Each structure stands twice: as structure tokens, then as C-alpha cells.
Amino acid sequence: MSDNTETVQNRSEIVFLYDAVDANPNGNPLSGSNRPRIDPQTQQAIVTDVRLKRYLRDQLDDDGHGVYIRNVQEDGNQYTRGELLEDRLKAVDYGKYDLDEEADQFRDDVFGEFLENSVDVRYFGATMSVDTDEVYAKHLPDHFTGPVQFSPGKSIHAVNENEEYDSLTSVIATQENKQQGGFDLDDHRIQYGMIRFHGLVDEHGAEDTKLTTDDVERLDTLCWRAIKNQTISRSKVGQEPRLYCRVEYAEESFHLGGLDRDLELDDERSKPDEELRTVRDLTLEVDGFIRRLENASEQVDKVRVVVSDVLEVSYDDDVGGPEILYNALREALGSEAVEVVDVYDEHTATLPNAAE
């Protein structure tokens, strides 16, 4: 990772794939039983961007970064965003500012420090609502728009719910063979799903939250590690990262868009949707993905990529592991433009104490 704390200048496009085996990648509480979110027309599994960002925030928090939006306070109590913001601002010595004359300076100073200590806001933005009578409140911005945004993820194939998990019940039988009691767990899961996300890092929005080049490069290991480390609850276990790719563009305000949709199942080499159970049941075809990047090679500055060792990839009738994709990218864009991410060696340089 570079030592670059300058605000991001280049736009990036992100493609991120992870899979779920016998898991509920994103339950819908409005369904009444937290069933997996599934598109009723296509039967694709759906994972909201909010769910993905929660994984990323929790990993940032575990890594020791300052995170504004957490699940619980340190004392274990639930809190509102407004309460947390007020807590962050209570130590501000706003008395040293003439707020009639120095409101802009006050805002820059206060939220410069706030953003420096709230890495998740630099990425995803946040609402800045303060329920207080303090005189400074009216001088604060009401929100930050996050420069890093993900579209809702969808599986690249139709999924099925695993009926064996539909209603697990623990039963104690009496001598008369009667059911004395049980616990209906409403344990709804999908059999298998390869979830595909698309993300964008906007260089113009980065100016608002002071998103740095180091912040963006942190994503190259953060996304992978978040799925590894934050999907350990009972219904989330069984999820693994399979492919991450960040394309950094050389031209301002340019990105191809929709690169995630250029990664498709190789129908000839993959089992039918209803028979998919593990990553070894499918092959990912990357021909369209490589072709689009090659056609825009002059606008691509670099590509940062990592692929799971068990994901089979096909390109131009060649089939194999990650090297199929890596080599195809090198041929299309030039070796100097392609960097393979070493997640576990690189992530240590992204930690708060890395410079010590």
C-alpha cells in the first residue's frame, strides 16, 4: 500500500463476487421470518448494499479504525446516530470561534477532525443530524454524500431455498411419544448463491469527505477480509470471497459501468442453476469482461485483482484457476497495469498503527 493521504483523483470501478453455501446472505425482516431476499421474477438472491457496508464497517472497527456508525456503544447500549454525533462533538471548543465571522473555518476544523477519525464516513457518507440547542449546530453540514457506493448485489443465477433448513425443531418426546416442547427456529437459507456486486469510487465526491488514495487501496484487502471475518454468525457462516477487481481509470469522470455483468456463468462448463451447491460446480466466463477492458485500455490506469484458488475461470476456450484471468488482463492491458492483490500481506499496511 502507498503512503498517500492525498484526496483521490482517479475514479475506480469495483467488481466483487462472493458465494454462500447453506446460508442466508441477507434476510428480509419484513417477510415475517427473515427469509432470504429473492427476486420473485428471476429467483436471484439479493443482498442490499447496506448489508455489504455493514460487513465493511465491522471489519474497519475490528481493525482499529475510527468508525462512526457502529452496532453498539462501548457500554453495550444501543444508540442513535444523532446521539453519537453529539458525543463526538461535546469536546469541541467552539467558544474560540466567532461563529458569525468564522463559521466556515469552524466547520472545516470540526469536520476535518471528525472525518479523520471516522473512516466509514469518508467511504460511505452519513447523516449529520444533531438534536441539540448548542449554538454551533446550525453551522454543521446536514449530511456527507459517500464517494464509495455499491449497487445491491444479486446472484448470477437462480437460487433455491434449502427446505431441510426451513423449520428446524428441537423436540423432547415423552414416554407416550408425545411432543413435549420445541423451538421453531425459522431457519431459512439458500442452497447456493454466487453474489455479484458492483461498486464505484467517485473522485468528485471524494473531495467532500476527504477520501484518500490510501483509503481506496484499503478496499482492495478490506472487502475480501470482511467476508472472511464478519460472516461467522449462525445464518451467515458459509460465505467466502471469490473474486475482487478494482479498475482505476486514468481519465476524469470516466468509467465503463456495469463491469460486473460481464462476468457470467460458463453454461457449457457449469451445472444447471438448480444443481449448484458449491463453487466447484461452476465456471466463470470472463471473455466479455476482458474484451470491454481491452477496448478501453487507454482509459485504464491500473487493475487490482485477486481470485480465489478454487474458482474455475474460462477465457477464449482456456479453462483453469486465477492465472487464466490474471494473464488475460496482462495481455489486454499490459503487465505493468495489472497488480495481483496479496490480501494478507498487504492488509497490515492499512492498519492504524502501520506507520509506527
Buried (B, 14 or more C-beta within 10 A) or exposed (E): BEEEEEBBEBBBBBBBBBBBBBBBBBBBEEEEBBBBBBEEEEBBBBBBBEBBBBBBBBBBBEBEBBBBBBEEEEEEEEBEBBBBBBEBBEEBEBEEBEBEEBBEEBBEBBBEEBBEBBBBBBBBBBEBBBEEEBEBBEBBEEEBBBBBBBBBBBBBBBBBBBEEBBEEEEEEEEEEEEEEEEEEBBBBBBBBBBBBBBBBBBBEBBEBBBBBBBBBBBBBBBBBBBBBEBBEEEBBEBBBBBBBBBBBBBEEEBBBEEBBBBBBBBEEEBBEBEEBEBBEBBBBBBBEBBBBBBEBEEBBBBBBBBBBEEBBBBBEEEEEBBEBBBBBBBBBBEEEBBBBBEBEEBBEBBBEEEEE
